[in-house]
Amino acid sequence: MSDAPAAPERAAGDPRRRHPVASGAGVVVVILVVVLTLAYASRRSGAPAEDSAASRAGTSSGVGKTSPRSTVGITAARPPAALAGTVPVGYPRTREGAQSAAANYATAYGSSDMFRPAVRRAIVESMADPGSKAGLLARADTAFQAQTAVFGLDADGNPPKGLSFVCRALPVGTKSVAYTPDSATVEVWGAGLVGLAGAGSTKPVSEAWTTTTLRLSWADDDWKLVDFTQKEGPTPVGGLQTASGAEDIAKAVREFEELRYAR
């Protein structure tokens, strides 16, 4: 396993400063969010970034190519049919339906609700393939429980008094890698936001970019998650805007609801 190069360091007070991402021993990287939580851990330990073999085996994201199937829309003529708790379900048995399922599953898996044990279980059960459910539940428990202390959350996922915990996955586009009526492989490229918003926060809300490859199966008349892998990037150049204050970020999170995605 080779070390990925760390991003150039900026001045300590610069809000755009980047930090290397460390792969936690025995912890599988979780869709969009744990990349950042592990980044906070590496900030404290000084550990170098590592790239897993599964990540290096990922397919090309297709950046620079124009394709009618390359992006996720906010609305579509055939959105998911229903909600299972907070997870959109009920997708058409089509290539586009599989892409919609992948984008929404990535969003659900990258939400702050995954830090709440009871809600986490409901989320995973709503989108998991029956044969993969037990493994995905164990994987999620291991990863999110390991990161709870990083942000000072309690056992129920609540932040310290006076702070708001922000954790969102933001898909930018999807790509169909393989498709049959019974199975599909979809890549989701997007950003994750995670951190504590509020006065005195030592872990301000930051972003990370990832490409997540999701394997889906057609089961119980819907697309279901079988497995996923993740790699870092492609990552745009940052620094075009001045970072907002903690209170502005907290206010935005309270007022702007998360989106659902459909092709």
Accessible surface in RSA format (square Angstrom, percent):
REM  Atomic radii and reference values for relative SASA: ProtOr
REM  Chains: A
REM  Algorithm: Lee & Richards
REM  Probe-radius: 1.40
REM  Slices: 20
REM RES _ NUM      All-atoms   Total-Side   Main-Chain    Non-polar    All polar
REM                ABS   REL    ABS   REL    ABS   REL    ABS   REL    ABS   REL
RES MET A   1   152.43  78.9  74.72  49.4  77.71 185.0  70.51  59.9  81.92 108.5
RES SER A   2    72.32  61.1  62.68  83.7   9.63  22.2  50.76 108.1  21.56  30.2
RES ASP A   3    89.42  62.6  64.05  63.8  25.37  60.0  20.72  48.8  68.70  68.5
RES ALA A   4    32.33  29.7  22.39  34.6   9.94  22.6  27.83  39.2   4.50  11.9
RES PRO A   5   129.79  94.6 101.65  92.7  28.14 102.3 113.64  93.8  16.15 100.4
RES ALA A   6    62.00  57.0  34.91  53.9  27.09  61.6  36.39  51.3  25.60  67.8
RES ALA A   7    34.87  32.1  20.75  32.0  14.12  32.1  27.34  38.5   7.53  19.9
RES PRO A   8   116.34  84.8 101.44  92.5  14.91  54.2 113.28  93.5   3.06  19.0
RES GLU A   9   103.67  59.5  72.83  55.1  30.84  73.4  57.11 110.5  46.56  38.0
RES ARG A  10    92.90  39.0  76.30  38.9  16.60  39.5  26.08  35.6  66.82  40.5
RES ALA A  11    76.13  70.0  56.67  87.4  19.47  44.3  68.70  96.7   7.43  19.7
RES ALA A  12    88.18  81.1  59.13  91.2  29.05  66.1  59.22  83.4  28.95  76.7
RES GLY A  13    73.19  90.3   0.00   N/A  73.19  90.3  44.16 121.2  29.02  65.0
RES ASP A  14    31.20  21.9  19.96  19.9  11.24  26.6  12.54  29.5  18.66  18.6
RES PRO A  15    98.23  71.6  56.78  51.8  41.45 150.7  70.19  57.9  28.04 174.3
RES ARG A  16   101.38  42.6  88.27  45.0  13.11  31.2  28.82  39.4  72.56  44.0
RES ARG A  17    80.76  33.9  65.58  33.4  15.18  36.1   6.17   8.4  74.58  45.2
RES ARG A  18    73.56  30.9  69.14  35.2   4.42  10.5  34.03  46.5  39.53  24.0
RES HIS A  19    40.10  21.9  23.72  16.5  16.37  41.9  11.27  11.6  28.83  33.5
RES PRO A  20    24.90  18.1  20.61  18.8   4.29  15.6  24.90  20.6   0.00   0.0
RES VAL A  21    25.33  16.7  24.08  21.8   1.25   3.0  24.08  20.9   1.25   3.4
RES ALA A  22    14.38  13.2  14.38  22.2   0.00   0.0  14.38  20.2   0.00   0.0
RES SER A  23    40.53  34.3  23.80  31.8  16.74  38.6  17.36  37.0  23.17  32.5
RES GLY A  24    23.65  29.2   0.00   N/A  23.65  29.2  18.63  51.1   5.02  11.3
RES ALA A  25   106.61  98.0  69.79 107.7  36.82  83.7  81.05 114.1  25.56  67.7
RES GLY A  26    75.20  92.7   0.00   N/A  75.20  92.7  44.34 121.7  30.86  69.1
RES VAL A  27    27.09  17.8  17.31  15.7   9.78  23.6  17.96  15.6   9.13  24.8
RES VAL A  28    77.22  50.8  68.94  62.4   8.28  19.9  74.35  64.6   2.87   7.8
RES VAL A  29    38.76  25.5  35.42  32.1   3.34   8.0  35.42  30.8   3.34   9.1
RES VAL A  30     0.00   0.0   0.00   0.0   0.00   0.0   0.00   0.0   0.00   0.0
RES ILE A  31     0.06   0.0   0.06   0.0   0.00   0.0   0.06   0.0   0.00   0.0
RES LEU A  32     1.32   0.7   1.32   0.9   0.00   0.0   1.32   0.9   0.00   0.0
RES VAL A  33     3.57   2.4   1.78   1.6   1.80   4.3   3.57   3.1   0.00   0.0
RES VAL A  34     0.00   0.0   0.00   0.0   0.00   0.0   0.00   0.0   0.00   0.0
RES VAL A  35     7.10   4.7   6.86   6.2   0.25   0.6   7.10   6.2   0.00   0.0
RES LEU A  36     9.84   5.5   9.80   7.0   0.04   0.1   9.80   6.9   0.04   0.1
RES THR A  37     0.00   0.0   0.00   0.0   0.00   0.0   0.00   0.0   0.00   0.0
RES LEU A  38     9.07   5.1   8.98   6.4   0.09   0.2   8.98   6.3   0.09   0.2
RES ALA A  39    11.23  10.3  10.78  16.6   0.45   1.0  11.06  15.6   0.16   0.4
RES TYR A  40     6.22   2.9   5.28   3.0   0.94   2.5   5.44   4.1   0.79   1.0
RES ALA A  41    29.18  26.8  27.11  41.8   2.06   4.7  27.24  38.4   1.93   5.1
RES SER A  42     1.37   1.2   0.00   0.0   1.37   3.2   0.45   1.0   0.92   1.3
RES ARG A  43    94.19  39.5  67.76  34.5  26.43  62.9  39.87  54.5  54.32  32.9
RES ARG A  44   163.56  68.7 123.92  63.2  39.65  94.4  65.60  89.7  97.96  59.4
RES SER A  45    83.00  70.1  42.77  57.1  40.23  92.7  49.15 104.7  33.86  47.4
RES GLY A  46    62.25  76.8   0.00   N/A  62.25  76.8  33.67  92.4  28.58  64.0
RES ALA A  47    32.35  29.7  26.94  41.6   5.41  12.3  32.25  45.4   0.10   0.3
RES PRO A  48    72.70  53.0  65.95  60.1   6.75  24.5  71.55  59.1   1.15   7.1
RES ALA A  49     5.93   5.5   5.50   8.5   0.44   1.0   5.50   7.7   0.44   1.2
RES GLU A  50    59.29  34.0  52.63  39.8   6.66  15.8   2.23   4.3  57.06  46.6
RES ASP A  51    42.93  30.1  40.75  40.6   2.18   5.2  12.82  30.2  30.11  30.0
RES SER A  52    39.02  33.0  36.63  48.9   2.39   5.5  31.44  67.0   7.58  10.6
RES ALA A  53    65.38  60.1  58.78  90.7   6.60  15.0  59.37  83.6   6.01  15.9
RES ALA A  54    50.70  46.6  36.08  55.7  14.61  33.2  44.23  62.3   6.46  17.1
RES SER A  55    10.87   9.2   8.12  10.8   2.75   6.3   1.97   4.2   8.90  12.5
RES ARG A  56   118.64  49.8  85.69  43.7  32.95  78.5  54.67  74.7  63.96  38.8
RES ALA A  57    82.15  75.5  48.23  74.4  33.92  77.2  60.45  85.1  21.70  57.5
RES GLY A  58    26.94  33.2   0.00   N/A  26.94  33.2  11.66  32.0  15.28  34.2
RES THR A  59    64.14  45.6  56.98  57.8   7.16  17.1  62.54  84.0   1.61   2.4
RES SER A  60    77.94  65.9  61.57  82.2  16.37  37.7  50.98 108.6  26.96  37.8
RES SER A  61    32.48  27.4  11.53  15.4  20.95  48.3   5.42  11.5  27.06  37.9
RES GLY A  62    18.14  22.4   0.00   N/A  18.14  22.4   9.62  26.4   8.52  19.1
RES VAL A  63    98.23  64.6  67.54  61.1  30.68  73.9  74.06  64.4  24.17  65.5
RES GLY A  64    81.45 100.4   0.00   N/A  81.45 100.4  40.81 112.0  40.64  91.0
RES LYS A  65   155.78  76.0 135.69  83.3  20.09  47.8  87.42  78.7  68.36  72.8
RES THR A  66   143.99 102.4 109.63 111.1  34.36  81.9  77.66 104.3  66.33 100.3
RES SER A  67    47.19  39.9  38.48  51.4   8.71  20.1  25.64  54.6  21.54  30.2
RES PRO A  68   130.16  94.9  98.20  89.5  31.97 116.2 112.40  92.8  17.76 110.4
RES ARG A  69    97.83  41.1  97.19  49.5   0.64   1.5  28.00  38.3  69.83  42.3
RES SER A  70    43.92  37.1  32.11  42.9  11.81  27.2  24.05  51.2  19.87  27.8
RES THR A  71    81.20  57.8  81.16  82.3   0.04   0.1  54.06  72.6  27.15  41.0
RES VAL A  72    18.47  12.2   0.74   0.7  17.73  42.7   0.74   0.6  17.73  48.1
RES GLY A  73    29.36  36.2   0.00   N/A  29.36  36.2  28.10  77.1   1.27   2.8
RES ILE A  74   106.04  60.3  92.61  69.0  13.43  32.4  92.61  66.7  13.43  36.5
RES THR A  75   116.59  82.9  97.43  98.8  19.17  45.7  68.61  92.2  47.98  72.5
RES ALA A  76    35.46  32.6   6.88  10.6  28.58  65.0  20.80  29.3  14.66  38.8
RES ALA A  77   105.88  97.3  62.06  95.8  43.82  99.7  74.40 104.8  31.48  83.4
RES ARG A  78   147.22  61.8 139.28  71.0   7.95  18.9  58.09  79.4  89.13  54.0
RES PRO A  79    78.99  57.6  69.05  62.9   9.95  36.2  69.05  57.0   9.95  61.8
RES PRO A  80    24.44  17.8   7.99   7.3  16.45  59.8   7.99   6.6  16.45 102.2
RES ALA A  81    85.65  78.8  46.75  72.1  38.90  88.5  55.97  78.8  29.68  78.6
RES ALA A  82    55.53  51.1  41.73  64.4  13.81  31.4  53.70  75.6   1.84   4.9
RES LEU A  83    81.51  45.4  51.51  36.9  29.99  75.4  51.51  36.2  29.99  80.7
RES ALA A  84    34.97  32.2  24.19  37.3  10.78  24.5  33.30  46.9   1.67   4.4
RES GLY A  85    69.04  85.1   0.00   N/A  69.04  85.1  41.81 114.7  27.22  61.0
RES THR A  86    88.15  62.7  66.54  67.5  21.61  51.5  65.75  88.3  22.40  33.9
RES VAL A  87     0.32   0.2   0.32   0.3   0.00   0.0   0.32   0.3   0.00   0.0
RES PRO A  88     8.37   6.1   8.37   7.6   0.00   0.0   8.37   6.9   0.00   0.0
RES VAL A  89    20.80  13.7  20.80  18.8   0.00   0.0  20.80  18.1   0.00   0.0
RES GLY A  90    25.64  31.6   0.00   N/A  25.64  31.6  19.76  54.2   5.89  13.2
RES TYR A  91     7.25   3.4   0.59   0.3   6.65  17.3   1.48   1.1   5.77   7.1
RES PRO A  92    24.44  17.8  13.41  12.2  11.03  40.1  23.80  19.6   0.64   4.0
RES ARG A  93   109.14  45.8  88.88  45.3  20.26  48.2  29.42  40.2  79.72  48.3
RES THR A  94    46.79  33.3  44.20  44.8   2.59   6.2  44.73  60.1   2.06   3.1
RES ARG A  95    82.60  34.7  79.76  40.7   2.84   6.8   7.81  10.7  74.79  45.3
RES GLU A  96    57.32  32.9  57.32  43.4   0.00   0.0  27.50  53.2  29.82  24.3
RES GLY A  97     1.32   1.6   0.00   N/A   1.32   1.6   1.19   3.3   0.12   0.3
RES ALA A  98     1.05   1.0   1.05   1.6   0.00   0.0   1.05   1.5   0.00   0.0
RES GLN A  99     0.07   0.0   0.04   0.0   0.03   0.1   0.04   0.1   0.03   0.0
RES SER A 100     2.73   2.3   2.61   3.5   0.12   0.3   1.73   3.7   1.01   1.4
RES ALA A 101     0.00   0.0   0.00   0.0   0.00   0.0   0.00   0.0   0.00   0.0
RES ALA A 102     0.00   0.0   0.00   0.0   0.00   0.0   0.00   0.0   0.00   0.0
RES ALA A 103     0.00   0.0   0.00   0.0   0.00   0.0   0.00   0.0   0.00   0.0
RES ASN A 104     2.75   1.9   1.63   1.6   1.13   2.7   0.23   0.5   2.52   2.4
RES TYR A 105     0.09   0.0   0.08   0.0   0.00   0.0   0.08   0.1   0.00   0.0
RES ALA A 106     0.10   0.1   0.10   0.2   0.00   0.0   0.10   0.1   0.00   0.0
RES THR A 107    12.67   9.0  12.65  12.8   0.02   0.0  12.65  17.0   0.02   0.0
RES ALA A 108    11.35  10.4   4.11   6.3   7.24  16.5  11.09  15.6   0.27   0.7
RES TYR A 109     0.48   0.2   0.48   0.3   0.00   0.0   0.48   0.4   0.00   0.0
RES GLY A 110     0.22   0.3   0.00   N/A   0.22   0.3   0.00   0.0   0.22   0.5
RES SER A 111     9.85   8.3   9.85  13.1   0.00   0.0   8.40  17.9   1.45   2.0
RES SER A 112    37.47  31.7  35.72  47.7   1.75   4.0   6.28  13.4  31.19  43.7
RES ASP A 113    40.98  28.7  40.85  40.7   0.13   0.3   1.64   3.9  39.34  39.2
RES MET A 114     0.00   0.0   0.00   0.0   0.00   0.0   0.00   0.0   0.00   0.0
RES PHE A 115     2.80   1.4   0.03   0.0   2.77   7.2   0.06   0.0   2.74   7.8
RES ARG A 116    84.70  35.6  84.70  43.2   0.00   0.0  18.72  25.6  65.98  40.0
RES PRO A 117    61.08  44.5  55.35  50.5   5.73  20.8  55.92  46.2   5.16  32.1
RES ALA A 118    84.55  77.7  65.55 101.2  18.99  43.2  75.30 106.0   9.25  24.5
RES VAL A 119    53.26  35.0  50.73  45.9   2.53   6.1  53.26  46.3   0.00   0.0
RES ARG A 120     4.63   1.9   4.63   2.4   0.00   0.0   0.43   0.6   4.20   2.5
RES ARG A 121   127.21  53.4 126.22  64.3   0.99   2.4  44.23  60.4  82.98  50.3
RES ALA A 122    53.11  48.8  47.90  73.9   5.22  11.9  51.77  72.9   1.34   3.5
RES ILE A 123     4.60   2.6   3.77   2.8   0.83   2.0   4.56   3.3   0.04   0.1
RES VAL A 124     0.79   0.5   0.79   0.7   0.00   0.0   0.79   0.7   0.00   0.0
RES GLU A 125    65.48  37.6  55.44  41.9  10.05  23.9  12.93  25.0  52.56  42.9
RES SER A 126    20.66  17.5  10.67  14.2   9.99  23.0   9.05  19.3  11.61  16.3
RES MET A 127     0.44   0.2   0.44   0.3   0.00   0.0   0.44   0.4   0.00   0.0
RES ALA A 128     3.01   2.8   0.01   0.0   3.00   6.8   0.01   0.0   3.00   7.9
RES ASP A 129    21.87  15.3  21.87  21.8   0.00   0.0   0.27   0.6  21.60  21.5
RES PRO A 130    75.63  55.1  55.13  50.3  20.50  74.5  57.07  47.1  18.56 115.3
RES GLY A 131    76.69  94.6   0.00   N/A  76.69  94.6  39.23 107.7  37.46  83.9
RES SER A 132    22.47  19.0  15.22  20.3   7.25  16.7  10.94  23.3  11.53  16.2
RES LYS A 133    67.24  32.8  67.24  41.3   0.00   0.0  23.81  21.4  43.44  46.3
RES ALA A 134    80.91  74.4  68.84 106.2  12.07  27.5  73.41 103.4   7.51  19.9
RES GLY A 135    48.50  59.8   0.00   N/A  48.50  59.8  39.18 107.5   9.33  20.9
RES LEU A 136     6.47   3.6   5.73   4.1   0.74   1.9   5.81   4.1   0.66   1.8
RES LEU A 137    15.05   8.4  15.00  10.7   0.05   0.1  15.00  10.5   0.05   0.1
RES ALA A 138    58.87  54.1  51.43  79.4   7.45  16.9  57.52  81.0   1.35   3.6
RES ARG A 139    44.68  18.8  34.82  17.7   9.86  23.5  27.89  38.1  16.79  10.2
RES ALA A 140     0.16   0.1   0.16   0.3   0.00   0.0   0.16   0.2   0.00   0.0
RES ASP A 141    48.09  33.7  48.09  47.9   0.00   0.0  10.59  24.9  37.50  37.4
RES THR A 142    71.86  51.1  63.48  64.4   8.38  20.0  42.78  57.5  29.08  44.0
RES ALA A 143     0.69   0.6   0.66   1.0   0.03   0.1   0.66   0.9   0.03   0.1
RES PHE A 144     0.00   0.0   0.00   0.0   0.00   0.0   0.00   0.0   0.00   0.0
RES GLN A 145   109.36  61.2  92.80  67.8  16.56  39.4  33.28  70.8  76.08  57.7
RES ALA A 146    51.26  47.1  22.11  34.1  29.16  66.3  34.82  49.0  16.45  43.6
RES GLN A 147     7.14   4.0   7.14   5.2   0.00   0.0   0.00   0.0   7.14   5.4
RES THR A 148    23.68  16.8  23.68  24.0   0.00   0.0  17.62  23.7   6.06   9.2
RES ALA A 149    84.27  77.5  63.68  98.3  20.59  46.8  69.37  97.7  14.90  39.5
RES VAL A 150    11.36   7.5   9.23   8.4   2.13   5.1   9.87   8.6   1.49   4.0
RES PHE A 151     1.80   0.9   0.00   0.0   1.80   4.7   0.95   0.6   0.85   2.4
RES GLY A 152    44.52  54.9   0.00   N/A  44.52  54.9  29.45  80.8  15.06  33.7
RES LEU A 153    14.09   7.8   0.00   0.0  14.09  35.4   0.00   0.0  14.09  37.9
RES ASP A 154    69.11  48.4  58.44  58.2  10.67  25.2  44.97 105.8  24.14  24.1
RES ALA A 155    87.32  80.3  65.18 100.6  22.14  50.4  74.97 105.6  12.35  32.7
RES ASP A 156    88.42  61.9  87.56  87.1   0.86   2.0  14.60  34.4  73.82  73.6
RES GLY A 157     3.71   4.6   0.00   N/A   3.71   4.6   0.00   0.0   3.71   8.3
RES ASN A 158    57.20  39.4  55.12  53.3   2.09   5.0  16.03  38.6  41.17  39.8
RES PRO A 159    40.16  29.3  24.90  22.7  15.26  55.5  25.21  20.8  14.95  92.9
RES PRO A 160    51.24  37.3  38.94  35.5  12.30  44.7  50.26  41.5   0.98   6.1
RES LYS A 161   210.51 102.7 173.60 106.5  36.92  87.9 125.61 113.1  84.90  90.4
RES GLY A 162    69.00  85.1   0.00   N/A  69.00  85.1  41.30 113.3  27.70  62.0
RES LEU A 163    35.19  19.6  22.72  16.3  12.46  31.3  23.90  16.8  11.28  30.4
RES SER A 164    36.77  31.1  32.90  43.9   3.87   8.9  14.72  31.4  22.04  30.9
RES PHE A 165    24.01  12.0   6.13   3.8  17.88  46.5   6.13   3.7  17.88  51.2
RES VAL A 166     1.50   1.0   0.66   0.6   0.84   2.0   1.50   1.3   0.00   0.0
RES CYS A 167     3.50   2.6   0.16   0.2   3.33   7.8   0.00   0.0   3.50   3.8
RES ARG A 168    40.20  16.9  38.35  19.6   1.85   4.4   6.74   9.2  33.46  20.3
RES ALA A 169     1.85   1.7   0.09   0.1   1.76   4.0   0.11   0.2   1.74   4.6
RES LEU A 170    62.77  35.0  62.77  44.9   0.00   0.0  62.77  44.1   0.00   0.0
RES PRO A 171    11.89   8.7   0.00   0.0  11.89  43.2   0.00   0.0  11.89  73.9
RES VAL A 172    63.94  42.1  49.84  45.1  14.10  34.0  54.21  47.1   9.73  26.4
RES GLY A 173     5.41   6.7   0.00   N/A   5.41   6.7   5.21  14.3   0.19   0.4
RES THR A 174     3.28   2.3   0.00   0.0   3.28   7.8   2.30   3.1   0.98   1.5
RES LYS A 175    61.38  29.9  60.41  37.1   0.97   2.3  48.54  43.7  12.84  13.7
RES SER A 176    25.34  21.4   4.44   5.9  20.91  48.2   3.17   6.7  22.17  31.1
RES VAL A 177    58.47  38.5  26.92  24.4  31.55  76.0  31.45  27.3  27.02  73.3
RES ALA A 178    52.10  47.9  45.82  70.7   6.28  14.3  52.10  73.4   0.01   0.0
RES TYR A 179    54.36  25.4  27.70  15.8  26.67  69.4  24.68  18.5  29.68  36.6
RES THR A 180    66.54  47.3  64.87  65.8   1.67   4.0  63.14  84.8   3.40   5.1
RES PRO A 181    78.05  56.9  78.05  71.1   0.00   0.0  78.05  64.4   0.00   0.0
RES ASP A 182    88.23  61.8  83.69  83.3   4.54  10.7  28.71  67.6  59.52  59.4
RES SER A 183    53.07  44.8  52.59  70.2   0.48   1.1  29.80  63.5  23.27  32.6
RES ALA A 184     4.90   4.5   0.79   1.2   4.11   9.3   3.09   4.3   1.81   4.8
RES THR A 185    27.11  19.3  27.09  27.5   0.02   0.1  10.78  14.5  16.33  24.7
RES VAL A 186     1.38   0.9   1.38   1.3   0.00   0.0   1.38   1.2   0.00   0.0
RES GLU A 187     4.04   2.3   3.30   2.5   0.75   1.8   2.77   5.4   1.27   1.0
RES VAL A 188     0.79   0.5   0.52   0.5   0.27   0.6   0.52   0.5   0.27   0.7
RES TRP A 189    68.99  27.7  68.08  33.0   0.90   2.1  68.08  36.3   0.90   1.5
RES GLY A 190     0.00   0.0   0.00   N/A   0.00   0.0   0.00   0.0   0.00   0.0
RES ALA A 191     7.08   6.5   7.08  10.9   0.00   0.0   7.08  10.0   0.00   0.0
RES GLY A 192     1.03   1.3   0.00   N/A   1.03   1.3   1.03   2.8   0.00   0.0
RES LEU A 193    52.42  29.2  51.27  36.7   1.15   2.9  51.27  36.0   1.15   3.1
RES VAL A 194     0.10   0.1   0.10   0.1   0.00   0.0   0.10   0.1   0.00   0.0
RES GLY A 195     0.00   0.0   0.00   N/A   0.00   0.0   0.00   0.0   0.00   0.0
RES LEU A 196     7.76   4.3   7.19   5.1   0.57   1.4   7.19   5.0   0.57   1.5
RES ALA A 197     2.36   2.2   0.20   0.3   2.16   4.9   1.59   2.2   0.77   2.0
RES GLY A 198     3.86   4.8   0.00   N/A   3.86   4.8   2.68   7.3   1.18   2.6
RES ALA A 199    84.76  77.9  60.62  93.5  24.14  54.9  68.02  95.8  16.73  44.3
RES GLY A 200    73.99  91.2   0.00   N/A  73.99  91.2  42.75 117.3  31.24  70.0
RES SER A 201    26.75  22.6   2.99   4.0  23.76  54.7   3.50   7.4  23.25  32.6
RES THR A 202   106.45  75.7  85.58  86.8  20.87  49.7  77.54 104.1  28.92  43.7
RES LYS A 203    38.37  18.7  38.37  23.5   0.00   0.0   6.40   5.8  31.98  34.1
RES PRO A 204    71.53  52.1  70.27  64.1   1.26   4.6  71.53  59.1   0.00   0.0
RES VAL A 205    35.31  23.2   7.96   7.2  27.36  65.9   7.96   6.9  27.36  74.2
RES SER A 206    37.06  31.3  28.83  38.5   8.23  19.0  25.12  53.5  11.94  16.7
RES GLU A 207    78.35  45.0  65.20  49.3  13.16  31.3  18.64  36.1  59.71  48.8
RES ALA A 208    13.24  12.2   7.84  12.1   5.40  12.3  13.24  18.6   0.00   0.0
RES TRP A 209    41.19  16.5  35.69  17.3   5.50  12.9  34.79  18.6   6.40  10.4
RES THR A 210     0.00   0.0   0.00   0.0   0.00   0.0   0.00   0.0   0.00   0.0
RES THR A 211     1.84   1.3   0.94   1.0   0.90   2.1   0.94   1.3   0.90   1.4
RES THR A 212     0.57   0.4   0.57   0.6   0.00   0.0   0.53   0.7   0.04   0.1
RES THR A 213    24.72  17.6  23.79  24.1   0.93   2.2  19.74  26.5   4.97   7.5
RES LEU A 214     0.00   0.0   0.00   0.0   0.00   0.0   0.00   0.0   0.00   0.0
RES ARG A 215   116.55  48.9 116.55  59.4   0.00   0.0  42.58  58.2  73.97  44.8
RES LEU A 216     3.42   1.9   0.00   0.0   3.42   8.6   0.00   0.0   3.42   9.2
RES SER A 217    22.23  18.8  22.23  29.7   0.00   0.0  22.23  47.3   0.00   0.0
RES TRP A 218    51.32  20.6  29.37  14.2  21.95  51.5  24.62  13.1  26.70  43.3
RES ALA A 219    21.49  19.8  15.16  23.4   6.33  14.4  21.49  30.3   0.00   0.0
RES ASP A 220   110.75  77.6  74.62  74.3  36.12  85.4  31.53  74.2  79.22  79.0
RES ASP A 221   121.52  85.1 105.80 105.3  15.72  37.2  26.38  62.1  95.14  94.9
RES ASP A 222     8.16   5.7   8.16   8.1   0.00   0.0   5.15  12.1   3.01   3.0
RES TRP A 223     0.00   0.0   0.00   0.0   0.00   0.0   0.00   0.0   0.00   0.0
RES LYS A 224    25.06  12.2  25.06  15.4   0.00   0.0   5.31   4.8  19.75  21.0
RES LEU A 225     0.74   0.4   0.74   0.5   0.00   0.0   0.74   0.5   0.00   0.0
RES VAL A 226    32.61  21.5  27.27  24.7   5.34  12.9  27.27  23.7   5.34  14.5
RES ASP A 227    46.13  32.3  46.13  45.9   0.00   0.0   6.79  16.0  39.34  39.2
RES PHE A 228     3.05   1.5   0.00   0.0   3.05   7.9   2.19   1.3   0.85   2.4
RES THR A 229    52.27  37.2  48.40  49.1   3.87   9.2  40.97  55.0  11.30  17.1
RES GLN A 230    13.95   7.8   1.07   0.8  12.88  30.7   3.49   7.4  10.47   7.9
RES LYS A 231    46.71  22.8  42.56  26.1   4.15   9.9  30.74  27.7  15.97  17.0
RES GLU A 232    89.55  51.4  68.50  51.8  21.05  50.1  31.88  61.7  57.67  47.1
RES GLY A 233     6.76   8.3   0.00   N/A   6.76   8.3   6.68  18.3   0.08   0.2
RES PRO A 234    47.66  34.7  37.03  33.8  10.63  38.6  47.04  38.8   0.62   3.9
RES THR A 235    73.12  52.0  41.07  41.6  32.04  76.4  30.34  40.8  42.78  64.7
RES PRO A 236    59.70  43.5  43.86  40.0  15.85  57.6  55.27  45.6   4.43  27.5
RES VAL A 237   133.99  88.2 113.18 102.5  20.81  50.1 119.09 103.5  14.90  40.4
RES GLY A 238    28.52  35.2   0.00   N/A  28.52  35.2  18.78  51.5   9.74  21.8
RES GLY A 239    30.70  37.9   0.00   N/A  30.70  37.9   2.43   6.7  28.27  63.3
RES LEU A 240   164.95  91.9 130.23  93.2  34.72  87.3 133.40  93.7  31.55  84.9
RES GLN A 241   154.39  86.3 136.18  99.5  18.21  43.4  44.70  95.1 109.69  83.2
RES THR A 242   128.79  91.6 101.37 102.8  27.42  65.4  70.34  94.5  58.45  88.4
RES ALA A 243    54.72  50.3  27.25  42.0  27.47  62.5  38.05  53.6  16.67  44.2
RES SER A 244    68.54  57.9  41.01  54.7  27.53  63.4  10.94  23.3  57.59  80.7
RES GLY A 245    42.86  52.9   0.00   N/A  42.86  52.9  36.20  99.4   6.65  14.9
RES ALA A 246    41.31  38.0  25.85  39.9  15.46  35.2  31.62  44.5   9.69  25.7
RES GLU A 247   104.99  60.3 101.70  76.9   3.29   7.8  64.06 123.9  40.93  33.4
RES ASP A 248    88.77  62.2  81.84  81.5   6.94  16.4  17.62  41.5  71.15  71.0
RES ILE A 249    54.01  30.7  53.93  40.2   0.09   0.2  54.01  38.9   0.00   0.0
RES ALA A 250     3.05   2.8   2.91   4.5   0.14   0.3   2.91   4.1   0.14   0.4
RES LYS A 251   103.09  50.3 103.09  63.3   0.00   0.0  69.43  62.5  33.67  35.9
RES ALA A 252    38.45  35.3  35.36  54.6   3.09   7.0  37.67  53.0   0.78   2.1
RES VAL A 253    41.35  27.2  33.87  30.7   7.48  18.0  35.12  30.5   6.22  16.9
RES ARG A 254   160.61  67.4 122.67  62.5  37.93  90.3  71.16  97.2  89.45  54.2
RES GLU A 255   102.81  59.0  71.01  53.7  31.81  75.7  37.38  72.3  65.44  53.4
RES PHE A 256   136.39  68.2 133.30  82.6   3.09   8.0 136.01  82.5   0.37   1.1
RES GLU A 257   156.40  89.8 135.43 102.5  20.97  49.9  53.25 103.0 103.16  84.2
RES GLU A 258    79.18  45.5  52.93  40.0  26.25  62.5  25.15  48.6  54.04  44.1
RES LEU A 259    83.74  46.6  74.69  53.4   9.05  22.8  76.36  53.6   7.39  19.9
RES ARG A 260   134.79  56.6 126.89  64.7   7.90  18.8  39.21  53.6  95.58  57.9
RES TYR A 261    16.95   7.9  16.46   9.4   0.49   1.3   7.24   5.4   9.71  12.0
RES ALA A 262     3.86   3.6   3.35   5.2   0.51   1.2   3.35   4.7   0.51   1.4
RES ARG A 263    56.70  23.8  25.74  13.1  30.96  73.7  20.10  27.5  36.61  22.2
END  Absolute sums over single chains surface
CHAIN  1 A    12785.0       9470.5       3314.5       7610.6       5174.4
END  Absolute sums over all chains
TOTAL         12785.0       9470.5       3314.5       7610.6       5174.4
